[in-house]
Amino acid sequence: MPIPLADRVIPLAFDPGITPAGGGLPGLSVLKNVVNSINMFGIIAVVGALAVSLGVWAWGHHTGGHQAEANGKKGALVSAGAALGLGAANGIVAFFSALGSQVH
């Protein structure tokens, strides 16, 4: 007599019981400081990129350089998007981590 499919699949659904825990490994605070520093470096770089892009946009507008003006606009938009992403990185990861922990 063949074994029903449900009886064969149920043993495969095993919960390993793994959850994120702080303090499990040494150096966690150092890693957090490194990531915070990388994020700050990225934000400072975006401020510089935004300033250059706005300057190119203004220069292109006042000299009639339509290509420079368009590139300045694109740079300003990309810089704003990068600033949004860098500022929201922690919240985005926390949101999707909480969402992922609800999957059973």
Residue, then its C-alpha position, 0 to 999 in steps of 0.5 A: m500500500p503506497i504512503p500518502l503524499a501528506d505523510r511524506v511531506i510533513p516530516l520535511a517541515f522542520d523548524p530549526g529554531i534559529t533567531p537573530a541574537g545580539g551578543g552571540l559573537p565578539g566584535l558586534s559593537v565594532l561591526k556596528n561602528v564600521v557599518n555606521s561609519i560606512n553609512m556616514f561616508g556614503i552620506i557625505a559623498v552624496v552631499g558632494a555629488l549633489a553639490v557638483s550636480l547642482g553646479v553642473w545643472a546651473w552651469g548648463h542652464h546659464t551657458g545653454g549647454h542642454q546636455a550638461e543641464a540634463n546631466g546635472k538634473k540626472g545627477a541631482l535626482v540620483s543623489a537625492g535617491a541615494a540619500l533617501g536609500l542611505g537614510a532609510a537603510n536601517g528602517i528598510v532592513a528592519f521592516f523586511s526582517a520583521l516581515g520575514s520573521q512572520v513567515h511560517 
